[in-house]
Amino acid sequence: MTTSVQNDPYWVDIPKRIRDIQALMGERGLDVYLGTRIRTMSFIVDAFVPWRSFLVIPAEGDPCLFPFFIDSARILSETWMDEDHVRGYLGAGGAEQAEVTAAYIMDELGLSKGRIGYETGMATYTAEGWLTHYEYLRFTSELPNFEFINSHDIVDKVSLIKDGGTINRFREASRIVDEGHKAARAAIENGGWKGMTETELGGIAALAMRRAGSVSEWNFAGLNEISSGWRTGLGACTPPTTKEFQAGDALMFDLHAMFKLTLGDHSHNFLLKPTTDRKRWHADNFLGSVQFVADRYKAGATPGSLITELTDFAEEQGFSDYIVPGVEHGIGLFGDEWRVGASTDVPIPYWTDPDHVYQENEMVILAMQYAAPEDECGFRCENPIVIQKDGCELTSKYPLTIEEIE
């Protein structure tokens, strides 16, 4: 198997990823791992696989991908996989997804019974890729002598710590997002915001990021998330609308880029003049909170400990009513947005574990929100970070400020 040139700063070791998965399969006595999530496709195929696909990872040997047939040639042209390991399905009688995948398991892997690990659960966004109930029924019908075991955590565990090539990809994705923010800032200065809509600003930033090397505004919540005025106080800004910017507005620009399947995700905020002392007070509170949390991210910290420290800080400063109780959301390759550290209670299955202990070279998005709807303003920070022994690296280098724009 040849994946890429190892002196490439963006090189990733796909064979090692497969071996690591197979080692965990062996520990659990799994004969096959049936991957369906987008994150699993991204991690192993190392190519954009957006259509419904199935990835069969045997106990030994190379995986085989079953994408929708119209995507097969394109995937072959972009990835390390060869024609023997990319088998398009047609969706017609005799060539339906479960049929062709099951036939491969039985006829080519030579298995008549065994244990199949598959991926099911819940997620914070729609396009996760869990095996559906209908698909589960189809596969269990085609493979009646197999035991099906939920094993999604195998890929989650193997992909948690990021290798050097993946971290470099994230750094580049964040550099691209910073170019989008530069273009957005230039577009609104000197009155350029007048008559501009949220969607128009999103397009200006998107063009700049595409020119800088992005291949997608990957997010499923409206591509680039832009809000203005009272909408910034809602706690979310998905998707942008045709609302025009107005004097006195708070502005929230949350931009997304994708580079080699890694995701750039950075939010920046502004105040349009004339602003008020109250909005400036909120803005300064938010900036202090982000810096407070960024200074405390390191290996050994937990989402719960950071949230507790942030809450105490906000209470001491008198703005705890406006801080949304969360400090991160998970991030990985395309399709991998998980574990939101937004609870200090019991862990929520498939979602968050407040007692998760961060490790070196783990990556999350430092994600914080501040909402003051009665004052028609709110702010958001998102920045992919690399956890380090004694701190963290913020991959977006755009300054942590909230400027007042004429």
Secondary structure, 3 states (H helix, E strand, C coil): CCCCCCCCCCCCCHHHHHHHHHHHHHHHCCCEEEECCHHHHHHHHCCCCCCCCEEEEECCCCCEEECEHHHHHHHHHHCCCCHHHECCECCCCCCCHHHHHHHHHHHHCCCCCEEEEECCCCCCCCCCCCCCHHHHHHHHHHCCCEEEEECCHHHHHHHCECCHHHHHHHHHHHHHHHHHHHHHHHHHHHHCCCCCEHHHHHHHHHHHHHHHCCCCCCCCCCCCEEEEHHHHHHCCCCCCCCCECCCCCEEEEEEEEEECCEEEEEEEEEEECCCCHHHHHHHHHHHHHHHHHHCCCCCCCCHHHHHHHHHHHHHHHCCHHHECCCCEEECCECCCCCCECCCCCCCECCCECCCCCCCCCEEEEEEEEEEEHHHCEEEEEEEEEEEECCEEEECCCCCCCEEEEC
